[in-house]
Amino acid sequence: MKKTHIVLLVLVAAAVCIIVSMFGDFSTYETFASASKDPGKQYHVIGVLAQGKTMEYDPVKDPNHFIFYVQDKAGTVNKVVFNGAKPTDIEKSEQVVMTGRMEGNEFRCSKIQMKCPSKYKNDQVAIGNAS
C-alpha cells in the first residue's frame, strides 16, 4: 500500500471516531431499577400504563402536573411525575417511552413519547416544563 492510502485510511477512521463520539447517544431502554441506581442521570424507560392505577391530573389546580403509573419491561410498577399537561389519548397508547430521572421512589419525567396502536397515526410526543 502507498503511504497516501495509509494516511487517508487513518484520517477516515479518526473522522468516524470523532463523529460517533460527538453525536453518539446510543442509549437503550432501561428499567426503573437500573434508573434508581444512578438518580442524577437521565434515562429512557419504556413501559405500559399500569392497569388499575389512577391518573392524577387537575387542570384547574395545576395544568402542568400529571401523575400516572407505568409498568416497565421488568414488570415493576412505578409512579411517574410529569411537569406538563396530560398528553391527549395517553390511555390509548400501546407503550410509553419516558425520558427522565429517578428522585426517590418517583420517576421525574421530562418527555413522554406514546407509541400509538395504529400504523397510520404518528407517535405523539409531549415535552414537560423544566423542573
C-alpha positions as CSV (number, residue, x, y, z in Angstrom):
1,M,0.0,0.0,0.0
2,K,1.1,3.5,-0.7
3,K,1.7,5.9,2.2
4,T,-1.1,8.2,1.0
5,H,-3.6,5.3,1.2
6,I,-2.5,4.5,4.8
7,V,-2.7,8.2,5.8
8,L,-6.1,8.5,4.2
9,L,-7.4,5.4,5.9
10,V,-6.2,6.7,9.3
11,L,-7.9,10.1,8.7
12,V,-11.2,8.4,7.8
13,A,-11.0,6.3,10.9
14,A,-10.3,9.3,13.0
15,A,-13.2,11.2,11.5
16,V,-15.6,8.4,12.1
17,C,-14.5,8.2,15.8
18,I,-15.0,11.9,16.2
19,I,-18.4,11.9,14.6
20,V,-19.6,8.9,16.8
21,S,-18.3,10.5,20.0
22,M,-20.0,13.8,19.2
23,F,-23.4,12.6,18.1
24,G,-23.5,9.1,19.5
25,D,-26.3,8.8,22.0
26,F,-26.9,5.2,21.5
27,S,-28.8,4.7,24.8
28,T,-31.0,1.7,25.3
29,Y,-34.2,1.5,27.2
30,E,-33.7,1.0,30.9
31,T,-35.9,-0.2,33.8
32,F,-36.9,1.7,36.9
33,A,-34.5,-0.5,38.9
34,S,-31.5,0.4,36.8
35,A,-32.5,4.1,36.7
36,S,-32.7,4.2,40.5
37,K,-29.0,3.1,40.7
38,D,-27.9,6.5,39.4
39,P,-30.6,9.0,40.4
40,G,-28.9,12.1,38.7
41,K,-28.6,10.6,35.3
42,Q,-31.3,10.8,32.5
43,Y,-32.7,7.5,31.3
44,H,-35.1,6.3,28.7
45,V,-37.6,4.0,30.3
46,I,-40.2,2.1,28.3
47,G,-43.4,0.5,29.6
48,V,-47.1,0.3,29.6
49,L,-49.7,2.1,31.7
50,A,-50.3,0.2,34.9
51,Q,-53.8,-1.4,35.0
52,G,-55.9,-0.5,38.0
53,K,-53.9,2.6,38.9
54,T,-55.4,6.0,38.7
55,M,-54.0,9.0,36.9
56,E,-53.9,12.3,38.8
57,Y,-54.5,15.4,36.7
58,D,-56.4,18.5,37.7
59,P,-56.0,21.3,35.1
60,V,-57.8,23.8,37.3
61,K,-55.5,23.2,40.2
62,D,-52.2,22.8,38.3
63,P,-52.3,22.3,34.5
64,N,-48.6,21.3,34.4
65,H,-48.7,18.5,36.9
66,F,-49.6,15.0,35.8
67,I,-49.1,11.8,37.8
68,F,-49.5,8.3,36.4
69,Y,-48.2,4.8,37.0
70,V,-46.2,2.7,34.5
71,Q,-45.1,-0.9,34.4
72,D,-41.7,-1.3,32.9
73,K,-40.4,-4.2,30.8
74,A,-39.2,-6.0,34.0
75,G,-42.7,-5.8,35.5
76,T,-42.0,-3.1,38.1
77,V,-44.8,-0.6,38.6
78,N,-43.6,2.9,39.5
79,K,-45.1,6.3,40.0
80,V,-44.2,8.8,37.2
81,V,-44.5,12.6,37.7
82,F,-44.6,14.7,34.5
83,N,-44.3,18.5,34.7
84,G,-46.6,19.2,31.8
85,A,-50.1,18.8,30.6
86,K,-51.6,15.4,30.3
87,P,-50.9,14.1,26.8
88,T,-54.0,13.5,24.7
89,D,-55.1,9.9,24.4
90,I,-52.4,8.5,26.7
91,E,-54.9,5.9,27.7
92,K,-55.0,4.5,24.2
93,S,-51.2,4.2,23.7
94,E,-49.7,0.8,23.5
95,Q,-46.4,1.8,25.0
96,V,-45.0,4.9,26.7
97,V,-41.3,5.9,26.4
98,M,-40.3,8.4,29.1
99,T,-37.1,10.4,29.4
100,G,-36.2,11.5,32.9
101,R,-34.5,10.6,36.1
102,M,-35.3,8.9,39.4
103,E,-35.9,11.0,42.5
104,G,-36.5,8.8,45.5
105,N,-39.3,6.4,44.5
106,E,-40.7,8.6,41.7
107,F,-39.6,8.8,38.1
108,R,-39.5,12.5,37.2
109,C,-40.3,12.6,33.5
110,S,-39.3,15.5,31.2
111,K,-40.5,13.9,27.9
112,I,-43.2,11.4,27.0
113,Q,-43.4,9.6,23.7
114,M,-46.5,7.5,23.2
115,K,-46.5,4.6,20.8
116,C,-49.8,4.6,19.1
117,P,-51.6,1.4,18.1
118,S,-52.4,2.4,14.6
119,K,-49.7,2.2,11.9
120,Y,-51.4,5.2,10.2
121,K,-51.1,7.5,13.2
122,N,-47.8,9.1,14.1
123,D,-46.4,8.6,17.6
124,Q,-47.2,11.6,19.9
125,V,-44.5,13.4,21.9
126,A,-45.2,15.5,25.0
127,I,-42.4,17.7,26.5
128,G,-42.7,19.0,30.0
129,N,-41.5,22.1,31.7
130,A,-38.1,22.2,33.4
131,S,-38.4,21.2,37.0
